[in-house]
Amino acid sequence: MKTPFSFLARFTQRKTPGRDHGVLVTGGAGGIGRAIAETLVAEGRKVAVLDIGEPVDPLPGPVLFIRGDVSSEADVDDAVQAAVDAFGGLDGLVNNAGIGITKPMEQLALSEWNRVLATNLTGSFLCTQKAAKHLRTSRGAVVNIASTRARQSEKDTEAYSASKGGIVALTHAMAASLGPEIRVNCISPGWIETRPDAAHSAADEAQHPCGRVGIPADVAGLAAYLLSDRAGFVTGQDFVVDGGMTKKMIYEK
Ligand SMILES: NC(=O)c1ccc[n+]([C@@H]2O[C@H](COP(=O)([O-])OP(=O)(O)OC[C@H]3O[C@@H](n4cnc5c(N)ncnc54)[C@H](O)[C@@H]3O)[C@@H](O)[C@H]2O)c1
């Protein structure tokens, strides 16, 4: 007789290659990307970081640092090859590198618009496109970092919001194209404080049902899960990590 256990075993005994290749994290020199890299290293994953800037503090020992621009096809080609050479393959990619420009839209230069879209949206496409061959072989996973700004905005943030909305749509498009071998998911962080010594007002904390502003580890834990085989039935999704801020109604009293 089939027991729930044997039913479960049928699935867990499917060929799931060991996660012994590398994960490439873009924009991992600081902030959220660095926390993702540190969390993955703590879980025993091999990690390479691709960043346009040098890390302010040294990255954890085993991390391979690659200097480059996610919007440059040549840099991305080189970075993927460097990670594959170092780790023998790739089984994860985190498209985290991102920039924003806050400026009234009538004054925003086309070059500024293009730079934000090139880094945030084109960079996510390009890195995934170049890593896809390796991720297919390993049956790997991609995590894109969008933002709650894909859903709500402050004024003067058109390029950033458009790029993040594009990443949410790119996520389900790539999940459809790259499955079943590669899973592609998205995390939309809300307010994540990346400065360790920053203080927040009671009002700022109170607008979060969780009672606080986020920290990079809040995003990193979910990214590590989505990159793992525990998330094997999860793809094409966008997960909001914002302490509930976008679910809270705000009235002026
Ligand atoms: N911090 C937040 O509140 C928040 C909220 C929502 C979404 N996000 C998103 O999370 C991601 C990380 O944000 P963060 O707050 O840690 O930012 P951050 O500025 O601390 O880190 C971004 C990293 O990306 C790198 N980078 C920028 N342009 C690059 C390029 N062209 N090529 C390679 N690397 C490049 C930077 O050098 C930096 O190390 C971004 O995509 C951001 O839009 C952040």
The ligand as a Tripos MOL2 file, in Angstrom:
@<TRIPOS>MOLECULE
LIG
   44    48     1     0     0
SMALL
NO_CHARGES

@<TRIPOS>ATOM
      1 N1         17.3550   49.0480   -0.4110 N.am      1 LIG1
      2 C1         16.0660   49.1000   -0.7260 C.2       1 LIG1
      3 O1         15.2410   49.6830    0.0180 O.2       1 LIG1
      4 C2         15.5580   48.4340   -1.9730 C.ar      1 LIG1
      5 C3         14.1790   48.3320   -2.1450 C.ar      1 LIG1
      6 C4         13.6740   47.7030   -3.2710 C.ar      1 LIG1
      7 C5         14.5430   47.1970   -4.2200 C.ar      1 LIG1
      8 N2         15.8790   47.3180   -4.0420 N.ar      1 LIG1
      9 C6         16.7440   46.7610   -5.0780 C.3       1 LIG1
     10 O2         17.6590   45.8570   -4.5030 O.3       1 LIG1
     11 C7         18.8700   45.8760   -5.2450 C.3       1 LIG1
     12 C8         20.0270   46.1770   -4.3020 C.3       1 LIG1
     13 O3         19.7680   47.4140   -3.6710 O.3       1 LIG1
     14 P1         20.6860   48.0100   -2.5080 P.3       1 LIG1
     15 O4         19.8050   48.8850   -1.6990 O.co2     1 LIG1
     16 O5         21.4690   46.9350   -1.8680 O.co2     1 LIG1
     17 O6         21.6040   48.9580   -3.3980 O.3       1 LIG1
     18 P2         23.1610   49.2820   -3.2930 P.3       1 LIG1
     19 O7         23.3540   50.5620   -4.0580 O.co2     1 LIG1
     20 O8         23.6330   49.2170   -1.8800 O.co2     1 LIG1
     21 O9         23.8110   48.0780   -4.0870 O.3       1 LIG1
     22 C9         23.7100   47.9830   -5.4740 C.3       1 LIG1
     23 C10        24.9870   47.3750   -5.9980 C.3       1 LIG1
     24 O10        24.8650   47.2750   -7.4290 O.3       1 LIG1
     25 C11        26.1100   47.6800   -7.9890 C.3       1 LIG1
     26 N3         25.8850   48.1410   -9.3570 N.ar      1 LIG1
     27 C12        25.2720   49.2880   -9.7700 C.ar      1 LIG1
     28 N4         25.3020   49.3800  -11.0990 N.ar      1 LIG1
     29 C13        25.9330   48.2610  -11.5600 C.ar      1 LIG1
     30 C14        26.2710   47.7830  -12.8540 C.ar      1 LIG1
     31 N5         25.9590   48.4820  -13.9580 N.pl3     1 LIG1
     32 N6         26.9200   46.5970  -12.9480 N.ar      1 LIG1
     33 C15        27.2540   45.8920  -11.8410 C.ar      1 LIG1
     34 N7         26.9610   46.3070  -10.5800 N.ar      1 LIG1
     35 C16        26.3150   47.4850  -10.4520 C.ar      1 LIG1
     36 C17        26.6060   48.7750   -7.0640 C.3       1 LIG1
     37 O11        28.0080   49.0090   -7.2120 O.3       1 LIG1
     38 C18        26.2270   48.2360   -5.7030 C.3       1 LIG1
     39 O12        27.2560   47.4320   -5.1390 O.3       1 LIG1
     40 C19        18.6860   46.9080   -6.3460 C.3       1 LIG1
     41 O13        18.2570   46.2910   -7.5280 O.3       1 LIG1
     42 C20        17.5870   47.7890   -5.8020 C.3       1 LIG1
     43 O14        16.8700   48.4550   -6.8130 O.3       1 LIG1
     44 C21        16.4160   47.9250   -2.9430 C.ar      1 LIG1
@<TRIPOS>BOND
     1     1     2 1
     2     2     3 2
     3     2     4 1
     4     4     5 ar
     5     4    44 ar
     6     5     6 ar
     7     6     7 ar
     8     7     8 ar
     9     8     9 1
    10     8    44 ar
    11     9    10 1
    12     9    42 1
    13    10    11 1
    14    11    12 1
    15    11    40 1
    16    12    13 1
    17    13    14 1
    18    14    15 2
    19    14    16 1
    20    14    17 1
    21    17    18 1
    22    18    19 2
    23    18    20 1
    24    18    21 1
    25    21    22 1
    26    22    23 1
    27    23    24 1
    28    23    38 1
    29    24    25 1
    30    25    26 1
    31    25    36 1
    32    26    27 ar
    33    26    35 ar
    34    27    28 ar
    35    28    29 ar
    36    29    30 ar
    37    29    35 ar
    38    30    31 1
    39    30    32 ar
    40    32    33 ar
    41    33    34 ar
    42    34    35 ar
    43    36    37 1
    44    36    38 1
    45    38    39 1
    46    40    41 1
    47    40    42 1
    48    42    43 1
@<TRIPOS>SUBSTRUCTURE
     1 LIG1         1 GROUP 0 **** ****
